[in-house]
Amino acid sequence: MRILICGGGIGGLAAALALARIGAEVTVFEKRSDTREGGAGIQIGPNGTRILRQLGIAERLQPNIASPQSLCVHDGPSGERLTQLPLGGWLEKRHGAPYWVAHRADLHASLMDAAQAHPLITIRPGIDIQSAKTYPDEVLAVSNGETVGAGDLLVAADGLHSTLRRTIFAAPPPRYCGKSAARSVIPAAATPKGIVTRSVGIWLAPQGHVVHYPVRGGAELAVVVIGNHANGDIDWAREIEPDWVADAVAECAAPVRNLVAASQTWRRWSLAELSPLPAWVRNRTVLLGDAAHPVLPFLAQGAVLALEDAATLARCLSVAQLASNGSLGDDASAAALAAYETARRPRSARVQAASRRNGEIYHLSGPMRTARNMTLRMLPPEKLLAGYDWLYGWKPGD
């Protein structure tokens, strides 16, 4: 198999490694000349770390991860701790894989290093794939009107603002959901009083919420502030003034305000949703990750869903290849892509819905906020987290 991948982010590189493991020759096109990833922190549940282990990434990433033992949920305005959910050993024992937190750049660098070292993978930076031409026996990737690659399949892993989703699938752009996420990283030593650096912390408030967790092996703390933002423009990693972030947490308790004040460097991402697409597969092109199913960040599953997509796509192609005695003709290829879409659609839709629902719960006000807080105080933490077995217990083949 010759596989072309548009997009050298987490999803695209994971797909390259997963496909190379089944013997495919893979070319990854990344429109940026500098392939290093930006961003801030990233949370990786057991359903994601399980895949990283299979791809051989875990050992590369291990020095830069943290494995928090708990997730502490607070009421933002009062500062009261409502519950402490077990992560760490409890979650790993339950699902056979750990819960990790890391800097996004560290995860991307580990994937990139592994991809560049693999003899079946070629990385081609500075090439923006804008469309494709499909023929009976191959697909051609097109950049600025010129053919830059030929393969059996083209994987569109070009993110939320996917060009190939628009040009090949004629899909509308994502729509702004009225909220933005501001991200920063601060030294752990600069963490103010009242903020626990070894755990994941979340502070819930009517106008938004704050999440923080350790990265870089615990040396730094990633901070995410999500708030309402009337501006309908879809910002992407835009540098913003600290005042915007301070305003978003103005009604929160002192530890949260002090945490936000500890950083003067923030970047904002506008949060967007996409209407369900009629199809993820067209001829020899298939969508993967945010290009197919962007998800709001209220379950920390966006990148992990892309890892799941990568593992599932490779598995479906491998099964089809075995069933056709090692070859992968048009019928077998079409059947593999159809199996991938059938497997991933309900899963991603369920995660999208659960994430959206979490966001609504996080931002409750008035009597509903009081009821939420009472429920979190009374419900046993293990029982609450067990409600996410369907999420964290996923394995390739499910």
Secondary structure by P-SEA (a helix, b strand, c coil): cbbbbccccaaaaaaaaaaaaaccbbbbbbcccccbbbbcbbbbcaaaaaaaaaaccccccccccccccbbbbbcccccccccccccaaaaaaaccbbbbbbcaaaaaaaaaaaaaacccbbbbcccccccccccccbbbbbccccccccccbbbcccccccccccccccccccccccbbbbbbccccccccccccccbbbbbbccccbbbbbbcccccbbbbbbbbbbccccccccccccaaaaaaaaccccaaaaaaaacccbbbbbbbbccccccccccccbbbccccccccccccccaaaaaaaaaaaaaaaaaaaaaaacccccaaaaaaaaaaaaaacaaaaaaaaaaaaaaaaaaccccaaaaaaaaaaacccaaaaaacccccccccccc
